[in-house]
Amino acid sequence: MLKRRVVLQGALAGALVSGCSSGPPARTPVDPDNPFKAALDKPVEVLAGDEYGGFGAAAYRKKHSSATVKPTVTAQLRDLLLPRFAAGSPPDVVLNTGDGKLELGRLVREGQLSDLRPLLNAPAWDNADVTVKDVVLPGMLDAGRYDGTLRTVNYVATVYGLWYSAALFQRFGWDVPRTWPELLALGTEMKAAGLGPFIHAGAHPYYLLEMVLTLAAKTGGHDVLKRIDNLEDGAWKDESVTRAVSAAGELARRGLIAPGSAEYDHLTSQKRFLASKAGLLPCGNWLENEMKSLIPPNFALTMIGVPPLDGSSALTRGLHVEATAPLLVPAKATNEAGGFEYLRAMLSKDVATQVTEEANQLTIVRGAADGLEIGTALRSARDLLSAAGDQVITWYFADWYPEFATAVAAATGQYIAGGLQLSEWTARVQSAADRLKQDKAITKYHRD
């Protein structure tokens, strides 16, 4: 059974040499500049779905002047790579992003991806006194673990929250809400000002479910979502979950949802928000890149975290962050050691800073975006991520069981729109989880 588990990282791969008979064997000293003993006369081939996947090339060549690194950016990863994996001649590194990305679960089952745990205990690229795992933000490696083994390093930290216009708030003298009751009170003020306070993409109700799950974890802690991920009996009936769903429903019951939201797709809801037809929008921090040409001057696009229900929340700084953009090294790569070395370069502060500056993306590298001159949108997401610390909120069932997640999102959208009672929502979602758990035809996953 394929499982993802959070486990202690393995030791850095390296040959052991025999010691004297009275003592333990000694490790071969690790070269901090080339810990994987990559053959620097071999080229490193990188295939990436986004341009920033090649940003490590310059750092690699700077440290290893005799090396050749060949990054290629393509929107057709799947079409190019599947034949190469089948033929046993894949590239050395892949950034698996874009519409043509690969199905990673299949590659894991086929033994096509290298075990990346040795990377974690290697010296960091730009500081040999710490290891690679020390430079990564808390909890950001878990998304790449399969059956306890790290197969991908998910490079981008995608932050979720509620967006608003700081300029609009300043014009009306509105304060940023710190709790859910304050958010409801703000919504009433927005409605009085002629705005649809809260707008969302009803055609994609996962945005609502995302907000509900974040609120549930802030209320009850990390274990609430771990039980959901692990399909534990009654997980969706947890009081933290029902309170979160009910709180989201309060937006509709008070008439604080912008008219038409139930039918909008994501682009329509975002356009209306940017036209100041609504005051708050739930979305991830890709919003700025996706809508860049439509953001009005001086709009001051800014993100806040979902406010907790009250002051007794378990995770007051809790923030939903999804590690995306998997970097991987194929097991049959011609230059596997060079691939590991390239990932080490990508996890350097200099390269991660370049990704933030040029691609407008936050990465999993600690402090890489600190002090940068960036816009209000990315800056606010960065500051939320920094403040969250070990209260980063994650879940995996939506990736593991996408059909189930779609059904839960649909039920949530229906509840918010007034088509279900709370008890009906809970019964429907829990029953769907129970059926999934009992379906032996579906591979189950586990989160520790």
N, C-alpha and C positions, 0 to 999 in steps of 0.2 A: 504494500500500500504506500503510495507516494504521500509524503508529509512535508510540511514546512515547519521547522522548529527553531526556536531561539536557543542556540547552544554556545558553549564556550569555544572560541576559535582555536583551531589546531596550531601547532607550532610551525615555525618557518621551515619549509622543506630544505634539507641540506644533508650532505653525506655525513655519517658519523665515522670517526676514526677510532681505532682501538686504543685504549689507554693501558696503563699498567694493570697487572692482575689484581692489585689491591684496591683499585678505585674504579669509578664509573667511566664509561667511554667519554671522550671529549668531542665537542662539536667543532667542525671545521669553521674557522673564523668567517664571519659574514662581511663581505665588502659592502660598505654602506652605499657606494656608488654603483654597484652592480650585484645586488644580493642574490639574484637568480642565475648569475653566471651566464647571462645572455651572450650569445656569439655576436659581437658587434659588427662583424662583416656580413651578417645576414640581414636582408631588408625586413622591415616590419610593415605588413600590409594592414591598413585600417579601412574598414567599410562602415560608413555612418549614414544614418537617416537624416541627420541634421549637421549643419556646418561645424558647430562647436565640437563635434566628435573628433575633428582633426586638429583641435587647438593644442593638443599635447605634443604635436610633432616638433615644433620649434624648441620646446623645453628638452625633448629627448635628444635632438641633434646638438643642442648646446652642451649637455652633459656628456654625450657620447659623440664626439666630433666625426668619428669615422662611420657612424651609422647612417643608414638610409631608411627614411620613414615615408611611406606612400599612402596618404589619406585620400579616399574617394568618397564623395557625398552622392547619394542616390535616393530617389523616391521609390525605387523598385527593389528593396532589400530582399523580399521574399522570392521574387522571380530570379534574382541573381544568385542568391545563396543556397536555396534548396538543392539545386543540381550539384553545387560544389560540396555541400555536406554529404550528399549521397555518393559522390565520387571520392570522398576522403581528401579533398583539397580546399578546405575553407581558408579564409583569411586569418590573420593572427588576432585581430580585435574587431568586434562589431559593436556599434552603438545602435541598439534595436529600437528605433523610433519611427514615427510617420505612419501613414496609412498602409504602407506595404511591409509593416513589421512582421517578424516571425512569431509563430506560436511556440513559446518557450517550453511549456509543459511537454510537448511532443519531443523536443530536442533533449530534454532532461531524461525522459524515459528511454530514449535511444542511446544514452551515454555520450551525447555529442558535446557537452559543455564541461570545461575543466573545473576542478575543485579549486576555488579561489581562496580558501582559508589560509594558505601560506602567504598570500599577499598581506594579510592583516597584521602579522607579526614582523613584517619586513620594516627596516628603517624608513621613516617618512622621507619623501623626496627632497625636501628642503630643510630637514632638521633630523639628523641621524640620532639625536638623543631621545626621540619619541618614535613610536611605531605608527604604521599607517592607520590602524584602528583608533589610535588616540586622536587623529585629526578629523574624525568623522563625527557628526552630530549624533546624540543619543537616539537609539531606536531606528536609525535610517538604513541599517544593513538587513533588517529582518525580512524585508520584502523579497530579497534575493535568495532566501534559504529554501532548499528542497530536501526533505528528509534529513534535516540537521546539517546539510552541506551547503556552503555558499556557492552558488552557481552564477550569480550576476551581482554586480555592484550598481544599484539604481542611483544614478548620479544627480538628478534634479530633485530639489525639494519643492514640491507644489503645495502651497499654503492655501487653505480654504477659510472663508469668513464672509462677512457682510461688507459690501461696498457702499460708499456714500461720497458725495461731493463736499469737500471741506469748505469750498467757497459758498455753496448753498447754505450749509449749516451756519457759517459766519453771517451771511446776509440775514437769516431769520433769528440768529441768536440761540440756536439749538445746541445743547450739550450732547456729547457722545454718551449713549446709555451704558451703564456699568452693570446693570442687572436686567432680568427679563421684565419686571414691573416698570422699570424706567424706559425700556424699549416700547412697551405698550403705551405709556404716557406720551412718549415722543411721537408715536404713530398717530395719536389723537390730535396732537398739534399739527402734524403734517397734513392730516385730513382737513383740518380747519383752514389750512393755508391753500387748499385746493389741489394737493398732491395725492396720488395713490401711494400711501406710505410704503408698502412692501410689494415689490413686483418679483415675479418668478416665471420660469419657463414651464408652464403646465404640461406642454407636450413632452417634457423631459423631467418627470417628477422625482428623478434621483436627486436633484438639487435640494428638494424638500427633505428627502430621506437623509441626505448628508447632514443637514442642519439638525434634524431630530437625533441622529446617532451621536453627533458632537455634544448636543445638550444632555443626552443621557449619560455619556461618559463624564462630562463635567460634574454631573450630579452624583453619580455612583462610583466613579473611578474606572480604572483600566479593566477590571475584571468583568464589568458589564459587557463589554465588547468581546472579550476573550470567550465568554460563555456563548455568545451569539456565533462567533467564528467556529467554535467547536461543536455546534449543534446540540448543546446541552438541553436536557428536558426543561421546558418552561422558561428558557432564556428570554424570550420576547414578552413574557408576562412580568418581568422584573419591574418593580415599582419605579425605578429610575427611567425605564423605557416608557412606561405608560404616562408618567408625569411629563416627559419630554414631548410625546405625541400630543397630549392634551394642551400643553403650552403653545405648541405650534398651531393647533386648531383654534386657540383663542384669537389669533390674528384674524381669522375669517369670521369668528363669531362677533368680533367687535367691528367688522367692516373695514379692516385695515389693509386688506389686500387690494391692489390696483385692479379695477375692472378689466376683464379680458385676459387676465393672467392664466386662467385655466386653459386657454386655447393658444397662448403664445409659444413659439419655439424660442430657442436660446437667443438667436440673433434679434428677434423682434423685441423681446423683453430687455435685452441689453441696449438696443437703440433707444427705446423709450426712456430707460433709466438715464442714458447719457443726454437725452433731450430734456432732462429735469421734469419728466412727467411722473416720476416716483422717487422716493427718498432713499430706499434701501434695496439692495440686490444681493442674493446669495450666489457666490461663484468662487472659483479658484483664481489664483493670481496670474493665470494665462490671459485674463480679461484684457489687460492693457495691450499685449501683443496682438490679440485677436481683433481688437476694435481700435487700434491705434489711429487710423485715419479719421475716425468719427468722434474722438474725444475732444470736446470744445477747449479752446485756449482758456487757461485760468480756471478750469473745472476743479483742479486739485483732487483727482481721483485718489481715494484713500480707503484702506481696509481696516476693519475692526474684527476682533474675534466674536463669536457668538456669545452674547452675555449669559452668565449663569442664572439659574432660576432664583437663587437667593445667596446670601452670604455664607451658607453652610456647605457649599459645594465641595466635593472631594478634590476637584481639579480646577481651582479658580483661574489659573493661567492656561488651562487646557486649550489646545489648538489642534485642529485636524490638519495633519501634514501627510502627504502621500509621496513616498519616494518613487520617482518615475525615471524614464530614460535608462533602461538597463544596458550596462557595459558588460561584455562577456568575452571570454577567450575560448575558442573552440578546442576541444580535446585533441583533435587531429591537426592542429595548426602546424605549419612548417616551422615556425619560430615561436613556440609556446612561451619560452622564457622571455623573449622580446615582447610578447603580448602582455605578460605580467608586468614587465618593466614599463610598458606604455600606460597601463592602468595606474601604476604608481605615479607617473608623471601627471596624469589627469587629476589625481587627488592631491596635487601640490597646491599651495595657496595661490601661487602666481597664475597657474592655468585656470583655477576656479574663479579667481578675480576677473580674469579676461572673459570668461563665460558670462559672468554677471554684467560686465561693462558692455560687451558687444552683442550678446544674445538676449540680454534682459531677463536672465533666468537666475534663480537662487540655486545653489548647489548644496550637497551634503557636507561640504568641507567647512569646518569650524572657522568662523571669523573672516571668511574670504570676501564677504561683502561689507565688512565693517569700514566705516569712514569713506565710502565711495560717494561721489557726487551723482546720485541717481534720483529719479523722479519720485513724487509723493506716493505713487502706487507701489512700486517695488520697495521703496524705503519703509513704508508702513508694514508690508508683508515681512520684510527682513527684521524689523524691530519686534514684531509679534513672535517670529520664530526664535529670536534670541531670548526673549523674555520667557517663552514657554519652557525652555530647558528640558527636564525629564518629564514634563507634563504634555509631551507630544501625544496626540491621540491618533491611533491607527486601527484599521480593520482590514480583513482580507477576504471575507466571504463573497464580496461582490466580484472579485477576480476568480475565486475558486468555483463559485456557483452562479454564473451570470444570469441564467434564466430565473433562478430563485430571487436574485437581487432585483431583477426587473419586475417580478410579481410583487415584491414588498414595496418597491417604489410606486407602482401603480395603485396599490391599496392606500398608500400614504397620500398620494395626490387626490384620490377619491374621498378620503376622510377629510382632508383640508377643505375640499370643495363642498363638503356637507352631505356627501352621498353615503357615508358610513357612520355609525355610532362608534365610540371608542371600544366598546366591548366587541363589536363586530370586527373592527380592525385587528384587535388583539387575537381573536379566535381565528381569523383568516390567515394571519401571518404565522402564528404558532403552528397551525395545522399544516401549512406549506412547509415549514421547517421540519416538522415531524415526518412528513412524507419523504422529504429529501433524505433525512437520516436513515430511513428504512429502505431506501432504494439502493439495492446492492449493485445495480448497473452503473452507478455514478461513483467515481473514485472520491474518497473522502480525504480531507486534509486536517491537520491538527496544529494548533498554536499553543506553545508552552507559556 
